[in-house]
Amino acid sequence: MLVRLIIWLIVGFLIYTVFQAIKQRLLKPPSPPPEKTARGEEMARDPECGTYVPRSDALKAQAKGATYYFCSAACRDKYLEHS
């Protein structure tokens, strides 16, 4: 009888621990994107897909009097079609 109680307490504790870990991961706010790469380069956000890319690797385009940075030609072309 006492062994069953101890087993149920252990199982309950494990279920509680797993539930808390899942809850904490789901409710955790997303971490902000890096402002710079490990090499110290500034990051730019692609306005079409939201991906952050190093400015030196990004494709540039002018639209509406501003410079935009893109992760790929597909994102650039798609964005320029809409603007």
BELDAGI-V986875 format. One record per residue. N is the residue number from 1. PSI is psi in degrees with one decimal (999 if undefined). OMEGA is omega in whole degrees, -180 to 180 (NA if undefined). Layout:
# BELDAGI-V986875
n,psi,omega
N,PSI,OMEGA
N,PSI,OMEGA
This chain:
# BELDAGI-V986875
n,psi,omega
1,-46.3,-180
2,-33.7,180
3,-41.4,178
4,-41.9,179
5,-44.0,179
6,-41.8,178
7,-44.1,179
8,-37.6,177
9,-41.2,178
10,-45.6,179
11,-43.7,178
12,-41.3,179
13,-41.3,178
14,-43.1,178
15,-44.1,178
16,-43.4,-179
17,-44.4,179
18,-43.3,179
19,-44.0,180
20,-39.6,179
21,-42.5,179
22,-44.7,180
23,-42.3,-179
24,-38.3,180
25,-37.6,-179
26,-33.6,-177
27,-7.3,-179
28,127.8,179
29,146.8,-179
30,143.8,-180
31,145.5,-179
32,151.0,-179
33,155.5,180
34,141.1,178
35,-26.9,-180
36,154.8,176
37,176.9,178
38,-27.2,179
39,-3.6,178
40,8.7,179
41,146.4,177
42,147.6,178
43,147.9,177
44,143.8,-180
45,127.6,176
46,121.1,-177
47,-16.4,-179
48,-52.4,-175
49,-11.8,177
50,4.1,180
51,142.7,175
52,130.1,180
53,150.1,174
54,138.8,-178
55,-33.7,-179
56,-24.8,180
57,-13.9,-174
58,153.2,173
59,133.3,-178
60,150.4,174
61,146.1,177
62,132.5,176
63,136.3,178
64,33.1,178
65,14.4,-180
66,159.1,177
67,130.0,178
68,149.8,-180
69,137.2,-175
70,151.8,180
71,-24.4,-179
72,165.7,178
73,-33.9,180
74,-45.0,179
75,-42.0,180
76,-49.4,-178
77,-41.4,179
78,-41.6,-180
79,-43.4,-178
80,-27.7,175
81,-37.4,-177
82,-21.9,-176
83,999,NA
